[in-house]
Amino acid sequence: MALAFISYRRDDTSQVAQALYLQLKEQFGSGQLFMDVNSIRSGEAWPERIRRKLEEATLVLPLIGPGWLRAADKYGRRRIDDDADWVRNELMKALQRRIPIVPVVINHTANLPEPEGLPLPLQPLPLLQTKILRLDPAEWASDVRTLSEILVDRGFRPRELPSQPRPSERIRRDYPPLTEEELAAAMDELTDWEQWSDSLALEYPRIRQELQRTFTFKKFVEAVEFMHWIARRFDETTPPHHPRWGNDWKSVRIRLTTWDVGNKITALDVKTAKMIDAQYEKFKGRA
């Protein structure tokens, strides 16, 4: 099976690495990816696990940010020159096993080191490719798409995801995004709801605007019963409108946004939130 090993320095690109891992996991599943923080179980001997995964890897993705080469210990010595440095050892192992290496430079190609700036064992790294693979937050979607295409070309199998429906022109016409003034007025009515901003892994860095409310119950079974109670009501709204929701023990968190207008809050979300509130009161007062 294809396996991509994500190599990075935590004090250099940890947040980017985490975002990239989560997004690629949505596309390819966790079984074709390895990243130390996400793929190592608590209490496991991580050095041995890393060695084993490097043996299994079919591709190594070193994330190179501004501090990748200059990272130093407390005495000012470059880590990349230290025989015990894990980033150095990961890449040396990949070179020794002739595992394909695709460097990913973060933000700007100026962060890419010249070969003569590397320790001699790492100078064969393919850092002078004709086309450098860049990962820039400003161009995140297109850059990740390019990386995904490289993975597919190298035998990685994308997960089968449900196809997205086409945006409804009727909803776009009848339910435009609320203005700031309209949203503020709606929030005055929806006192138990809050505005929420989020980015799903497949959508990053696009931000979705949502209404959110958490309903808390005395027992887990009540939380599940409430979800069953209200589920069919979403199909009965005009037009039908469905939430992003989930259950966590005794609570149910519901988020509403209108996908057809780019995941913005519309009057349809406000209407649905009011319906949910009314159904919650009926659920509490049921015989």
N, C-alpha and C positions, 0 to 999 in steps of 0.2 A: 504493500500500500504506500502511496505517496505520503510523505511527511515533511512539512516545512518547519524548520527550527528557527525561532525568532531570537536573535542574539542582540542584546542591548545593554547599556549602562543605566542602572536605576537612577543615578543622580544626573543623567543627561537626557534620556528620552523615555522615562518610565510611563508618563501619562500618554504619550503618543503610542507607545508599545501596547498599552492596555486598550486604547481605543481601536487600534489596528487589529489586535487579536479578537476583540469582541465582534468587530464588523466582519472579519474573515470567517469567524466561527459561524456567523449567521449564514454565510454563503457556502461554506465547505464542511461545516461540522467540526467539533473539537478533535475528532479522531485523526484528522489530517494536519493538525497544528500542534506545536509544542512551544509553550512559553513558561519559564520556570515558576512564576508566582501562580499562574492559573492551572498548571498541569501537574503540580507536585502536591501530594496529599500531606496533611499535617502529620508531623512526626517522622516523615520519610527521610532517608539519608539522601539529601538532594544532590551532592556531588556524584554519587553513583548513578542516580536517576538521570542526571544530565549526560554522563558518559554513555549510558545505554541508549538514550534518545539520539545522541549524535551518531551512534552506530547505525541506528535505524533511519536516520534522516536521508531524504533524497534531495533536499534543497535547504540551504541556509540563507536566512535573511538578516544580515547585520544592519541595524538601524544606526546611522551615523549622524549625530547632532553636533552642536558647537563644542561640547565638552568631551566628545568621544576620544579624541587623541590627546587632549591636554589634561585629562583627569589625572590627579596626582594624589599621593599619600600625604600624611601629615608632615613629612620631611621635604615635600616638593618634588619627589621623584615620580616620573610618569608611570602610571600603572601598566600601560601597554608594554613597558620594558621589563616588567616583573614576571618571572617565570611562573608565579603563582596566580597571576591575573586571569580570571575566568574568561573574560572576553577574548584575551590573547589565546588562551588554550582552546576555546571553542573554535576559533578560526583556524588555528594551526591543525587541529584535528580534522576539520573539514578539508583543508589543503592536503593533508597526508592521505586522506581517504578519497580524494578527488571528488568530493561532493560538490555539485554546482553551487556557486555562491552568487547571489544577486544583491549587491549593496543597495541600500535604500537611504538616500541622503535626505535629512530632515530640513525643511525650509529653504535652504539655499545651497547651491553647488559649491559655494566658497567653503562650506564645512567639510568638503571631501579632501582628505589629506593627499599630498603628493607621495608617491612610493618611497622617495628618499627620506621622508619623515617618519617612516615606519621601521620597526625592528627588522633586521635582515630576514628572519623566518616568515614575516608577513608581507614582504615586498611583492610576492607573486599575486597578491589579492587583485582581482579584476576591477581596479578603481579608475581606469582610464578608458572605459567603454565609450563607443561612439555616442550612444544614447544613455545618459545617466537617469536612473529611476529616482525621481524626486517625490517626496511626500510633503506637500505644503498645505497647512490648514485652510488657506484661502482657496485652494483648488482640490480640496480633499476628495470630493466625489469622483472627479475624473482621474485623479492620481491612484486612488484605490481600485478603480475600474481597470486601469492599465496593469496594475499588479495582479489583479484577479485574472486578467487575460493571460499573463505570463504563467500563472499557476495552472490554468487550464491547458495551455500549450505543453506544459511539462507533466501532464498526466493526472492532475488533481481533478476530482469529480465534484462539481457543485451539487449542493443539496437540491432536491426538488421542492420548490417553493410554490405556494398557491399563486395563481396568476392574479394580478390586480385588475379590478374592473376599470373601465374607462370612466373618467369624471362625468357626472350627470350635468348636462347643459341646463336642465331645468333647475336643479339645485343651485348651480352657479348664478342663474338669473334671479331666482326667487330668494336666495339666502346669501347675500354678499357678506364679507367679513364685517363685524361690528366696528364702528369707529370707537375711538377712545372714550368719547362722551357716552355713546350707547352702551359700551361695556361697563363703564362706571355706574350707570343707572341700573343695569342688570344686576351687578354685584350688590347694589343696595337692596335688591329684592331677594337675591339668593344668599342669605346671611350665613348659611352653613357650608357654602361652597367657597373655593378659592381659585384664583388664577394660577395656572401651572405651566411651566415651560419645560420641555423635555426633548431629547433627541434619541430616537431608536437607533440601534446599531446599524441597520441597513440604510438609515436616512442620514446618518452623521455626515457633515456638520449642520444639516438643515434642522432648524428648531421648530417644533410643533407647539402651538398655543392651545391650552386645554382648560376646561373647567374640571375641578377635582373635589370629591368629597369622600370621606371615609366613614363608613357606618359600622358601629361596634355593637356586638351582641353578647348575651350572657354565656352562650355555649357555641361551640363550633357548628353543631348541627343546625342551630338557628341561622347562622350566617349562610350555610349552604341552602337552607330552606328559602331564605330571602332571595337568593340568586335564582332559584327555580321559580319562585313566586313572580318575579318581575321579568324574567327572560323573555317570555312571549310578548310582553307589552312593547318591547322595542320594535317588533315586527308590526304591531298594530298602530304605531304612530304614523302620521301622514306628513311627509313621506316617511317610510321606515328609516330608523336611525339607530345605530348600534354603538355601544361604548367600547372602550378599552378598559377591561376590569380584571380583578383578581381577588382571590381569597387568601388570607393569611391568618390561620387559626380562627379567632373569633371576630375578625373584621373583614369587611368587603370594601375595597377601594375602587371607585368608579371615576373614569376620566372621559370627558366628552370633547370632541373636536369635529370639524367638518372636513373630511378628507377631500371632497370635491373642489374646495376652494384653497387647497394648499395647507390643510391642517390649521385653519384659523377658527376662532370662535364666532359663531353666527347665531341668529335668532333661533335656528333649529336646535342648537345646543341648549340655549336658554329654555326653550319650550320642553325639551326632553328632561332637563334638570328639574323643572317644576313637576313634571309627570312622575319622576323618580321620588321626589319628596312626598308627593301625595300618596303614592303606592307604599312608601315606607310607613306613613301614618296608618294606612289601612292594615298593613302587615302587623304592626304593633297592636292594633285594636281588634285583630281577628279573634273569633270565638275559639 
